[in-house]
Amino acid sequence: MHFRTRAIHVGNEPDPATGAVVPPIHVTSTFVQPGAGQWGQFDYSRSGNPTRKALETTLADLESGCGALAFASGMAAIHCATLLLRPGDHILAGSDIYGGAYRLFHKIAAPAGIEVSLAPSSDLEAFQAAFRPNTRLVWIETPGNPLLSISDIAACAELAHRHGALLGVDNTLATPVLTRPLELGADIVMHSATKYLGGHSDLLGGALIVKAPELWKRLYFIQNATGAVMGPWEAFLCSRGLKTLEIRVTEQCRTAAGLAAYLAKDRRVARVLYPGLPNHPGHALAARQMHGQFGAMVSFEVAGDLEAAKRLVQSTKLFSLAVSLGAVESLIEQPALMSHASYDRADRLAHGIADGLVRLSVGLEHPEDLQADLDQALALAVP
């Protein structure tokens, strides 16, 4: 079956008790067992819940994995992956990653004895040079956040495996509509389900999807032991969001490509970072690795300083000033002051996150309305 058909039907079988085409939401905390010491499929909702299981079944199918785990947040999902490591192990992460992942690696994992370093995963030579004998987890995002760099997943997987490490890929920005990292050799795929998977800014959640059953068992043990699971209401909302994922992402990508082309010609914009533009350094790789489109995120630098960018993001009317991304409404933010404020400033500047950088999450509004909104805001920010 095609992707959008599977998103609607896999994991969403009609309720056998009533025939309801939408499976019921199981809000129970515990389940009656057949006997003392005899266990049914579900026993306690931290360990497993039918509504969460339905979502996990769909996600595993869409990402070509053997299994999935749904978490209370994207950060809980990443944290679970880091708990595979032991003191003295090393995490090598790409330098173009979400600020929350940067904070988790440097402020939580590092004090617990895990070595952490960043290197540009879009530059394979530099990335390979950053491996250490104790590297056990490699973590990349492609497209990266917020610079939208493109990394070669298959090549990064080969490097990781050659060094005895697992490759984890944050696939939040691409979604399985555009990229399926497990098919390219990755071991773990992570999603902030809050973003495109849910798609309506009304849930908080995360997910890990894996290819190997033994790795799934290890991660499930950690999740069950630590307890950061997705609740049934959020699982229901995310399952509902998946049914329209391909259609939403396809249309959002189309609008984003048009806005990127418009911004690239505007004198008030210093540079545009969008993989769909032919001058983007990762354009050719993205064309091979992403399925026909280049994502719905656009980053650009205003022709001005931090204050000019601040005026811009505070002047839009349709683009809401907010962190997060991937929903039906368009959002705008200034990474230096918002999503990536957790970076040490020196690190932020060293990794290319300039004061004047602006990040757009393109929603489902009419493209002409969004372009007009950016035009009036740029007029106020850069006279």
DRENFI-573672 format. One record per residue: y, x, z of N, C-alpha, C, CB in turn. Coordinates in steps of 0.02 Angstrom, whole numbers, plus 32768, in hexadecimal, padded with zeros to 4 digits. Each point is the difference from the previous one (the first is absolute). Glycine has a CB too. Layout:
BEGIN
YXZYXZYXZYXZ;...
# end
This chain:
BEGIN
7FC4802A8000803C7FD68000803F802C80007FC17FA5803D;807480407FA7804080237FFF801E8001804780127FDE7F87;801F804F8081801F800D8042801A7FC0801F801E80727FDA;800A7F68800180207FC6801F7FCE7FC980128068801A7FC0;7F617FE3801A7FCB7FD080117FDD801480417FF07FE77F86;8002805A80817FE08018803D802D7FF7803C7FBF80537FBC;80827FB7803B802F7FF8803780007FB9801B8047805B7FCF;7FAA7F7580077FFF7FBA80147FBD7FEC801D80547FE77FA7;7F758033803E7FBE7FE680117FD6802B802E80047FCA7F94;8001807980677FD6802B802B80187FFB80487FEA804E7F9E;7FE97FA2809080127FF98046801E7FBD8011801180788002;7FF77F5B7FCE80217FC0800B7FD47FC67FEA806F80377FF2;7F517FCC801F7FD27FCB7FEE80127FC080277FA580557FE7;80517F707FFA800E7FC180237FD97FFB804180157FC97F91;80088015809F7FE17FF880427FC07FD77FFA807280068037;7F5480157FDB7FC17FDB7FF87FFB7FC2802C7FCB806B7FE4;805B7F9380537FFB7FC7802D80267FC37FE67FF5804F805E;80437FBD7F7F802B7FC87FEB800D7FFE7FB580348006806F;7FBF80317F6E801180037FBA804880137FF27FAA7FAC7FEE;807D80638046804680147FF78004803E7FD3801E7FD08071;800F802E7F5D800680387FD28023803B802180027FB17F9F;802580438096801F803580277FD88008804080747FE97FCF;7F6E8051803D7FD8800A803D802B7FF4803E7FB880537FC3;802B7F93807280267FF3803E8015804080227FC17F95800E;80738066801B8017803980287FDB7FFE8043807480007FC7;7F67803580477FD98002803E802A802380367F9280037FBF;808B7FD4806D802C801C80337FDB80108041805E7FC07FCD;7F61803680357FD9800C803C8001804980157FB87F9F7FE0;8044806D80607FFC804580197FB780168009806D7FF0803A;7F657FE07FCF7FBB8013800C7FD17FCF7FDD80208034806F;7FA07FDE7F8C7FD07FDA7FDA7FC07FF7802A8030802B7F92;7FB37F99806E7FC27FF280237FC780277FDE80297F8D8024;7FAD809380057FC980287FE77FBD7FDA8006803F80698020;7F917FA97FB67FC07FDB80017FD7800B80407FFF80097F85;800D802D809E7FDC800D803E801A803F80207F9B7FC77FD2;80528044806E8016803D80237FE2803D7FDD80077FC1806E;8025806C7F7F7FEA803C7FDC7FF17FF37FB77FD180288069;803A7F9C7F7F7FF87FF07FB980467FF37FE37F8C7FCF8013;808380537FB680447FFE7FE680027FDF7FBB801B80678041;80157F6C7FB7800E7FE37FBF802D802E7FD77FF37F8D8030;8024805A7F97802B80297FD48041801280237FCE7FC97F9C;804C800A808D803F800B80237FF47FF5804B80457FDD7F9B;7FDC804C808F7FF87FF7804880437FFD80247F94803B7FF9;809E7FEC7FF1804180038021803280127FCA7FCF80218072;806B7FBF7F8D802C80067FC6801E80457FF680187F89800F;7FE980A08025801580467FF47FCE80237FD3803980038070;7F877FED7F997FCB80227FDA7FF57FE27FBB7FCA801B806B;804B7FA77F8C7FF77FDF7FC080137FB780047FA680517FE3;80787F977FE880177FBA7FFE7FF67FE77FB980568013805E;7F927FB07F977FF37FE87FBC803D80017FD27FA87FBA8031;809280357FEA803C80007FD6801380477FEC80287F978039;7FD380977FF6800F80467FF07FCB801C7FD08038800F8070;7F897FDF7F9B7FCA80187FD5800A7FE97FB87FB37FFE8062;80657FC47F94800C7FE87FBD8034802B7FDC7FE37F8B8025;805380857FFF8034802C7FE37FE380447FF080587FC38040;7F83805A7FEE7FE380427FF57FD180017FC4800A8016807B;7FD17FB57F7B7FD37FFB7FC6802880017FC07FAE7FBF8044;8089801C7FB9802A80007FC4801E80457FF3801A7F878014;800180988021802080417FF87FCF80357FE780517FE2805B;7F73801E7FC27FCE80317FEA7FF07FF77FB77FD080038074;802B7FC07F757FF17FF37FBA803A80177FD37FB97F9F8022;808480507FF0803980117FD5800C804A7FFC80327F93801D;7FBD80938018800B804880017FC080277FEF80597FEF8055;7F727FEF7F967FC180217FED7FE28027803A802980077F8B;7FDB7FDD80B17FE48021803B7FC17FDF8018807280238020;7F6C7FFF800F7FC37FE3801D80127FD2803A7FBF80667FDF;807C7FA3803D80157FD880398049800B80107F8C8004802D;80917FCE7FF980468004801380077FED804A80257FE57F8A;80128030809380107FEF804580497FEA80027FAB8053802E;80627F747FF080447FE58005801D800D80457FE57FA87FAA;805880718059801F8017803D803F7FD880107FD380727FEB;80457F978052803C7FDD8017803F80177FDB7FCA7FF3806F;803680497F758039801A7FDA7FE780397FD480527FDE805B;7FD980357F757FEF803A7FD77FFC803F802A80387FC97FA0;7FF4803E80927FFE803B802A7FC18003802A807C7FFF8004;7F6A7FC780117FC17FFF80257FC780187FD380297FA18047;7FDB804E7F797FCD80167FD08002804C7FF880077F917FC5;8035808B8032800680497FF97FE98023804080607FF17FAF;7FB37FF3808A7FED801E803F7FB48003800680697FD58036;7F757FF67FB57FB7800080017FE480397FD780017F83800F;801C808A7FB67FE880377FD6800A80438023801A7FBD7F9A;801D804B8089800C804080227FD0800B803A80787FF97FDF;7F6D7FD0803C7FD1800780387FBB80187FEB803F7FA58039;7FB880657F867FC480227FE88002804B80117FF77FAB7FA3;8046806E806D800A8047800A7FF980148049804B80017F9D;7FAF8040806E7FFA801D80438037803580097F827FEA8001;808F8025803E80318035800B7FEC80407FDB801B7FCE8070;801680507F6F7FF3803C7FD97FF87FF27FB67FCB80308063;802A7F907F8A7FFD7FEE7FBA80467FFE7FE37F977FBE8013;806D803F7FAB804180037FDE80067FC67FD08001807D800A;80397F607FF880137FCE7FCF8030801F7FCF7FEF7FA28053;8001805B7F6D802E80147FCB80187FC07FDF7FC780717FED;807A7F818019801C7FC37FE3803180127FC97FF17FC4806D;8015800F7F63803480087FCE80457FFC80207FB47FD07FAA;807D804D803580438001801C80277FC17FF18000807B7FF6;7FE77F5C7FDC80227FC17FEE7FD77FC7801D803180327F95;7FD87FC380AD7FD97FCD8023802D7FD5802C7F9C804D7FFF;804A7F7A801480247FD0802A8014802080427FC07FA27FCA;807B804D804E801A801D803E7FD47FF2803C80717FF47FD0;7F6F7FD280327FD37FF080377FC3802D800280287F8B7FFB;7FBE80867FCA7FC7802F7FFC8016804580177FCE7FBE7FA2;806E80578049801B8041801680058001804C8041800B7F95;7FD87FC0808980087FFD80497FBC80018023806B7FBF7FF1;7F65801B7FF57FBE7FFF801E7FE080457FFF7FF27F897FDE;801180987FE87FE180427FFA80218033802E7FE37FE57F89;8060801B8078802480358024800B7FF1804B8038801A7F95;7FD07FA7807C80107FEE80457FC47FE8802980717FE37FD8;7F5A800880077FC47FE880247FC5802F7FF5802A7F8A7FF4;7FC580827FCC7FC5802A7FF2800C804980157FE37FB47FA0;805780678050800D804780107FFD800E804B804780067F9A;7FD97FD280917FF9800D80487FB97FF9801B80757FD9800B;7F6180047FCF7FBA7FF880157FD4803A7FE880107F847FFD;800F80AF7FE57FDC803B7FEC7FEC80027FB77FD880048071;80417FCD7F677FF280007FB8803980257FDC7FC07F928009;802F80A07FD0803380237FD980167FD47FC57FCF80718023;80717F927FCE801C7FD67FCB802F802A7FD57FF77F998048;8003805F7F778031801F7FD380097FD47FC37FE180738029;80597F937FB880107FDA7FC3800880307FC680387FA68044;7FB480427F81800A80267FC380057FCD7FC77FC18066802D;80607FAC7F9C80077FD07FC97FBE7FF47FDB807780247FF3;7F6C7FA280177FBF7FF27FE080067FF77FB57FDB7FCC806A;806280297F7E800B7FFB7FB8800080447FDE80427F988014;7FC0809E80137FFD80457FE77FBE801D8016807F800E8003;7F4E7FF07FD37FBC801380147FFC804880187FD47FAC7FAF;8051808180317FFE80468014801B80098047800D80237F88;802C7FBE8086801C800480437FD47FDC8033807380077FCE;7F707FC1801D7FD67FDA802E7FC180278011802D7F957FD0;7FB4808A7FFF7FC48027800D800F803A802F7FD47FE17F8F;8066803D806A80128039802B80087FEB8048803880367F9E;7FD27F8A8070800C7FE880447FC07FF08026806D7FD37FD8;7F5A802F80067FC17FF480237FF1803880327FD57FC17F9B;800A802D809B7FEB803080337FB57FFB800A80717FF98039;7F7080387FE57FB87FFC800D7FEC7FC380297FFC807C7FF9;80337F6C80317FF07FC7802C801C7FBD7FE680008050805F;80147FAE7F6180197FC17FE47FC67FCE7FFB8059803E7FBE;7FB07F8980627FCB7FCE800180167FBC7FE37FD0803B8064;80717FBA7F9880197FC27FE4803C80107FD37FD87FBE8064;8025802A7F5F803880067FD1801B7FBA7FF57FCF80677FC6;80737F918040801F7FBE7FFE803880007FCD7FE37FEB8078;80187FEA7F5580337FFE7FCC80157FB77FF37FD2806A7FCC;80687F8F801580187FC07FE68013800B7FB7802A7FDA8073;7FC27FF67F63801480047FBA80047FBA7FE37FCA80717FF5;80727F797FF78040802380058012800E804980257FCA7F95;7FFF806E8074801580128043803A7FD680187FD980737FEA;80327F8F805780347FD7801F802E802E80277FB37F9C8007;808D806C7FE480267FD47FD48011801E7FBC802F7FD08066;7FB7806C7F8A801680227FC37FD77FED7FC38024805D8047;7FA77F7A7FC27FD87FE77FC97FE180387FD680487F9A7FFE;7FA5809C80247FDC80367FDE7FBA7FE87FF080448059803B;7F9D7FC67F937FBD7FED7FEA7FD0803A800C80307FB17FAA;7F9A8041807A7FCD8034800E7FC07FEF7FDB803280168071;7FAC801E7F797FC17FF97FDC7FC87FF480338029804B7FA1;7FC17F7780657FCF7FEF80347FBE80257FF680367F90800C;7FB280717FB67FC080217FF28003804A80117FE97FAD7FA5;804E8074804980078047800F8007800D804B803780117F90;7FED7FC480938007800780497FBD7FF4802280777FDB7FF9;7F617FF77FED7FBD7FF4801C7FD4803D7FF7800C7F867FE8;7FF880987FDE7FD8803C7FF380148038802F7FF27FDE7F89;804F802C808180188033802E7FE87FF28048806580127FB6;7FA37FB0805F7FEC7FEE80457FB6800D800A805B7FA98004;7F7C80407FCE7FB7800780097FEA80487FFC7FF27F8F7FCF;8030809880087FF080487FFC800D80228042801C80007F86;80147FE780A08011801E80417FE07FDB803B806C80257FCE;7F667FAE80237FDC7FDD803680297FCB80237FC08066800F;80717F7D7FCE802C7FCF801E7FF87FBC7FDD8052805A801E;7FC27F72800580047FBD7FE480447FF67FE07FAE7FD58056;805480037F74803F7FED7FE2800F7FB780107FF180547FA4;80487FA1807E80197FBD800C803C7FF37FD47FD580038076;802E7FC37F6B80387FEF7FD480207FBF80187FC880397F9E;80787FCB807180277FC4800F80107FDF7FBD80328033806B;7FAF7F957F8880067FDE7FBF802E7FC380057F8E80277FE2;809D7FD88051802B7FC6800C802D7FF27FC57FFC8019807A;8026801A7F6B80307FF47FCB7FE07FEE7FBE804B80508039;7F7C7FCF7FB87FE07FF27FC07FD87FBF80017FFB807A7FEB;7FE57F78804D7FD17FC880087FC3800B7FD280607FB1801D;7F68802E7FF27FC680077FD3800B7FE17FBC7FB980008064;807D7FDB7F9280107FE87FBD800D803A7FD180307F978031;7FF3809D7FE8801580387FD67FD5803E800880727FD38008;7F74803A80347FDA803E800D7FC97FF18031806580477FE9;7F5F7FD480097FC87FF9802E7FE5804580117FE27F8D7FD0;8039809180667FF1804780107FB7800F800B806F80058031;7F6A7FCC7FEA7FB9800E800C7FDC800E7FBE80027FB88067;801480287F637FE2800C7FBF801180457FE580067F867FEA;802E80998034801680437FE97FE98037803080627FCA7FCA;7F75802580677FE48034802B8018800080477FF680407F9D;803A7F96807580187FFD80467FCA7FE6802D80767FEF7FD8;7F8E802280697FD07FE9803280187FC280267FDA8075800B;80687F888000801E7FC98027803E7FE77FDB7FD58031806E;80327F8E7F8D803E7FE17FE8801F7FDA803A7FD37FF77F88;806E8010808080247FDD803480347FD27FE07FEE805F8051;801B7F667FCD80357FD37FEB80267FE8803E7FBE7FDB7F9B;80848023805F80267FD6802D7FFC7FBA7FE28050805F8027;7F857F777FF57FF77FBD7FE5803F7FD580087F868009801A;80A7800E801080417FE0800980257FFB7FBE8005802A8075;7FEE80057F5E802780077FC37FE37FD47FC8801F80768022;7FCC7FA87FA77FEC7FD97FC57FC37FD3800C802F805B7FBA;7FA27FBB806E7FC37FD8800980117FBB801B7FBE80698013;806A7F95802380187FC0801A80357FE37FD27FE780268075;804C80037F7E80307FF17FCC80387FCF80107FA580177FB8;805F7FD1808680327FCD80108026800E80407FB97FAE7FC5;8045808F805480258015803C7FF17FD4803D8059802A7FB6;7F687FBE804F7FF07FD480377FC28015802780347FA57FC0;7FB6809980377FC8801980278007804B800B7FB57FA57FD2;802A807380637FFC8047800F7FB780127FFE806A7FFF8048;7F8480347F917FBA80137FFD7FF580407FD97FE37F898008;7FE180927FFD7FED803B7FDB7FB77FFD7FEE80578042803A;7F937FED7F9D7FBA80007FEB7FEA80467FEC800A7F8A7FDA;7FB7808580337FDE803B7FE67FC67FE77FD6802380498062;7FD47FD57F637FC77FF27FD57FDF80437FEF80377F967FD1;7F87806C80327FDD80407FF57FC77FF67FCF801F80268074;7FCA80137F707FCA7FFF7FCF7FBC800B80208051802A7FAB;7FAC7FFF80897FBF8014801D7FEF7FD7803E801280747FD3;7FB37F6F802F7FED7FD7803B8003802680427FB87FC07FB4;8035807F804D80018026803F8047800980197F98803B7FDD;80977FD07FF780468006801480197FBD801A8013805C7FAC;7FDA7F6D803380147FBE80187FE67FF580487FFE7FD47F89;7FC5804080847FE47FF780448027802880347F8F7FEE7FCD;8086804E802180288029802F80437FDF800E7FC880677FD6;80587F817FF680427FE080087FFA7FBD8025802780397F97;7FA37FA3805B7FF67FC080237FF7800D804B7FCC7FCE7F99;800E806580797FF6801080468044800E80227F8D802F7FE6;809D7FF97FF880428010801C802A7FC180077FFA80737FCE;80077F647FFE80287FC380037FE87FD28039801480097F85;7FAC7FEE80817FE57FD58034800E801C80467FA67FDA7FB0;805780688055800B8020804180497FFF80157F9E80497FE9;808F7FBA7FE680488003801080217FBC7FFB800180757FD8;7FE57F5E7FFF80147FBB8003803A7FE87FD77FD38008806B;804980217F69803C7FEB7FDB7FEE7FD87FC2803C80668029;7FA67F5F7FE27FE77FD87FC880337FCB7FEA7F8B8013802A;806E7FD87F98802A7FCB7FE67FE97FBC801C801580437F97;801C7F94807C7FF07FBD801A7FED7FD07FC8804D8015805F;7F937FB47FB27FE87FD17FCD80387FDF7FD87F9F7FEC8048;809A80067FD680377FE17FDB801A80317FCB801E7FBA8064;7FEC80847FB0801780327FD07FCD800B7FC980428037805B;7F7D7FC87FB77FCC80097FCE80017FC77FCD7FB9803D8054;80527F867FC580057FC77FD3803C80087FD07FCB7FB78058;806F805B7FC4803B80087FD67FF680377FCB80477FD9805F;7F98805E7FB57FF680367FD17FCE7FEC7FCA80188053805B;7FB47F897FB87FD17FE77FCD80237FD37FCF7FA380078053;80897FCF7FC580277FD47FD4802C80297FD17FFF7FA58057;8021808F7FC5802B802A7FD67FDB80247FC98047800F8062;7F7B80067FAC7FD980247FCD7FF47FD67FC27FCA8040805C;80347F7F7FAB7FF17FD57FC8803580037FC97FC27FB6804E;807B805B7FC5803680057FCF801780497FF680257F8D801F;7FB680A27FFC801680468000800D801A7FB97FBF80128069;80117FE67F6A8009801C7FBD803B7FE27FDC7F8680147FFB;80827FAB800A80377FDF7FDD80438016801D7FB77F9D7FE8;804E8067805B803E8017801F801180487FEC7FEB7FB28060;7FE5807B7FA8800D80467FF28012800B7FB77FB1801F805B;802D7FBF7F77800F80087FB980487FED7FF17F887FE87FE6;808F7FE0803480447FEA7FF38033802C80237FD67F8B7FF3;801C808A804B802E802C8024800780437FDC7FE07FC8806D;7FEA80527F788002803F7FDB802D7FFA7FC27F8D801D802A;806D7FAA7FB480277FF67FC4804B800080107FA27FBD7FCE;80708022806880477FFE80148017804580177FF47F888020;7FE2809B8006801380428019800C80317FC67FBD7FEB8067;801A80127F668009802C7FC680447FF37FDF7F8380047FEE;80907FBD800C80417FF07FE3803A8018802A7FCB7F9E7FCB;8030805A807780358017802C8006804C80007FEE7F9B8047;7FD980877FB78002804A7FFD802380187FC17F9580048042;805C7FDC7F86802180147FC1804B7FF280037F967FE87FC2;807D7FE1805C80477FEF800880238034802C7FE67F867FF2;7FFD808A8047801F8030802E800480457FE17FD47FBE8060;7FFB80557F78800080437FE1803B800A7FD17F8380018009;809C7FCA7FE0803880057FD280447FF780237FB67FD67FA6;8049801E809B803D7FF2802480208040801B7FD27F8F801F;806E807B7FD58023803D801580058005804C80417FFD7F95;7FB87FCA808E8007800080487FBF8014802380557FA77FF5;7F7880687FE47FBF801480197FF280487FEC7FD67F887FFA;801B80A380377FF480477FF17FBC800B7FE0804A801E8060;7F837FC07FB97FBD80067FE27FD57FC580168009807F7FFE;7FC77F717FD87FD17FC9800E7FBA801D8004804B7FAC7FC5;7F90803E806E7FBC8016800A7FD27FC47FF48024805A8055;7FBD7FA47F717FD27FCA7FEF7FCC801B7FCF805B7FA88012;7F6580547FFF7FCC801F7FD67FFE7FE47FB97FBF80138066;805C7FB27F8F7FFF7FE37FBD8032801E7FD07FD87F9A8034;8059808B7FE6803180207FD47FE2803F7FE1805E7FD38047;7FAB80377F787FE180397FDE80138044801D7FFE7FBB7F9B;803E804A808480158040801C7FE6800C804780657FF87FB9;7F777FD980637FE2800B80427FCA80357FFA80197F898024;7FE680AA80087FCE80367FF97FB87FE980058055804A8030;7F9F7F7D7FEE7FBB7FE780057FF17FC87FCF800280218076;80287FD57F587FF87FC77FD37FBD80017FDB807C7FFE7FF3;7F72803A7FF07FC280037FD97FC37FF4802C803780517FB1;7FC97FCD808B7FC97FF6802E7FFC7FB78017800B80778027;802F7F6C7FE880017FBA80147FE67FD37FC980618018804B;7FAF7FF87F777FE87FD87FC87FB480017FFB806C80187FC3;7F76802080517FB780057FFE7FE07FE1803E800A80687FBC;80167FA0807D7FE17FF08040800E7FB8801780098078801E;802E7F6C7FCC80137FBC80127FEF7FD37FC5805D8028804E;7F927F9B7FC07FE57FD37FCD80377FDA7FDC7F977FF68043;808C802D7F8F802D7FDE7FD380487FF780177F9E7FC97FDA;806E803B806880447FF9801A800C803480367FFF7F847FE6;803F808180318014803A8028801A7FED8046801B80397F96;7FD77F8C808180147FED804380427FDA80027FC480638029;80487F7E8011803B7FD680088033801D80317FB87F9E7FE7;804180A3802880308023802A802C802C7FD47FB17FFE8063;808F80037FAB8030802A7FDC802B8023803480017FB37F9A;8004808F8060802D8026802B803580217FD47FA580158056;80987FF17FC6803580227FDA8033801C80317FEF7FB37F9D;8036807F804B8035801E802780437FEA7FE37FB88063801E;80737F85800E80437FEE7FE98028803F7FF17FFC7F948043;803580657F93802D80387FF28034800380387FEE7FF67F81;7FFA801E80B9802B8003803B7FDA8018803C80447FA37FD2;7FD8805580697FE3801B803C7FDB7FCA8028805A80578003;7F957FB9803C7FDC7FD2802B80277FBF80097FCB8061803B;80777FA57FCC80297FC4800A80027FD47FC3804580408051;7FBA7FDE7F737FFF7FD97FC37FBF7FD87FFB804A80557FC7;7F7F7FCC80497FBF7FDE7FFF7FFF7FC880357FC880697FD8;80577FA5806180027FCE803580287FC37FEA7FF7805B8056;80417FB07F8880277FC87FE67FD87FD77FCE806980428011;7F727FE27FC57FD87FDD7FCD7FCC7FD28020801080617FB4;7FC97FB9807A7FC97FD7801C801B7FC7802B7FB680657FFE;80887FA18018801E7FCB802980287FCE7FD680058050805F;7FFB7FBA7F5E802A7FD67FD57FD87FD27FD3805480598003;7F6B7FAF7FFB7FD87FD47FD57FFA7FBB801F7FC080637FD4;80367F6B80017FFA7FBB80177FB97FE47FF880797FF07FE2;7F6580247FE97FBB7FEA7FF57FCE8032801D80257FC47F99;7FE9807C805F7FD78033802080108000804B7FFD80477F96;7FD37FA58093800B7FFE80487FF98047801D7FD57F8A8005;8059808780297FFE804280207FCA7FFF8036807C80137FE8;7F4B800A80097FC87FFE802F7FCD80357FED80127F858013;7FCA809380207FC6802A7FF27FC77FD47FE9802580568056;7FA47FC77F997FC57FE07FE2800A7FF97FB47FEA7FC1806C;7FE580237F747FFF7FFD7FB77FC87FD27FEA803080757FF7;7FCE7F7D7FC77FC67FE17FE27FFD7FB480047FC88066801B;806E7F797FF87FFE7FB8800880247FDD7FC77FFB800E807C;80067FB07F85801E7FDA7FC9804C80077FFF7FA27FB08008;807D805F80308048800B8001800F804B7FF980107F998048;802680777F95801280467FF58022801C803E800B7FEB7F85;7FE68054808A801D80228039802180417FEB7FA87FCD804B;808880497FDC8022803F7FF4800680248042803F7FD17F9D;7FBC8071806280098026803E801380487FF07FAC7FB7803A;806D806B7FF9801580467FFB7FD0802A8029807A7FDF7FF1;7F5780437FEF7FCB80238025801A803080367FBC7FF77F9B;807B802C805980198030803080117FE08043802C80437FA1;7FE97F7E805D80157FDD803D7FCE7FCB8017807580167FDE;7F587FDE7FF97FD47FC7800F7FB680157FFE80567FB27FD1;7F8780447FF77FB880097FFF7FE98047800F7FFC7FA67FAE;802F808C80457FEC8046800B802D802280347FD680047F8B;80497FD480A08029801D80357FD68026803380517FA37FF0;7F6D805180117FD58023802F7FF580497FEC7FC77F948019;8049807E7FA97FFD80467FEB8034802980267FD77FDD7F8D;8017805F8086803380308014802E800A7FC47FB2803A8056;80907FC97FB6802E80017FC77FF3803B7FD280557FC78047;7F9C80737FD67FF3803A7FD67FC37FF47FD48033804A8057;7F997F987FC67FC47FF07FD980107FCD7FC97FB980188064;806F7FB77FAE80117FCB7FD08024801C7FC380087FAF805E;8029807C7FAF8026801E7FC87FD480317FDA806B7FF38041;7F6B80327FE37FD480317FDE7FCF7FDE7FD1800C804A8063;7FE17F787FAE7FD07FDC7FD780227FD27FCE7FAF8007805D;809380017F9A80227FDE7FC9801B7FBB80107FB8803F7FB9;80487FAC8087801A7FBE8012804A8008800F7F8F7FD9802E;809A80207F9F8048800D800680247FC880257FFA80417F96;80417FCF808380287FCE802480127FC57FD4802D805B8047;7FDC7FB27F7880147FCB7FD27FC87FDA7FDF806380437FEC;7F5F7FC8802C7FC67FDF7FE17FFE7FB680157FC1806D7FFF;80317F687FD17FF87FB8800B7FBC7FEC7FE5807E7FEB7FF9;7F5E7FEA802C7FBF7FE87FEA80017FB57FF67FC8805F803C;80207F8C7F8A7FFB7FB87FF17FB77FEA8000806A80077FBB;7F8A7FC080637FC17FDD7FF880107FC27FD67FCE802B806F;801A7FD57F5480127FCB7FD07FD37FC48009802980577FAF;7FF67F6F805B7FDA7FC3800C7FF87FD67FC2802A80028073;7FD67FBD7F967FF27FD27FC9803D7FD87FE97F8D7FF9802B;80AF801C7FEA803B7FDE7FE88009800E7FB5803680098073;7FF77FD27F6D800C800B7FB8801F80467FF6800F7F837FED;7FD980A37FE3801A80457FF6804C80027FF57F92801D7FCF;808A7FB4800D804880027FF480287FF780407FEC7FD37F8D;7FFB800480A080227FF780407FFE803F802A7FE37F867FFD;7FE4809C80047FFA803E8026802D80367FE37F8A7FE1801E;807980247FA0802B80327FE180497FF3800F7FAC800E7FA5;80687FB4805980467FEE80108010801180487FFD7FA57FAA;7FD380528083800B800F8047800A804B80097FBB7F9D8021;801C808B7FBF800880498005804380167FE27F82800E7FFB;80917FD37FCF803F80137FDE803B7FF5802E7FCD7FE47F90;80367FE28091803A7FF2802B7FFF802E803E80027F887FD8;7FC3808780427FFB802C803A801380487FEE7FA67FB7802F;804680607F97801480437FEA804B80047FF67F91800E7FC9;808E7FBD8020804880007FF78024800980427FF37FB67F9C;7FF2802E8099801E800880427FF18043801F7FF77F86800F;7FCD80967FE27FEB803F8020801E803D7FDD7F967FC78022;806C80377F9C801980397FD980367FE77FD07F8F803C8008;80AF7FBD801080367FE47FD6800C802A7FC280357FD28067;
# end
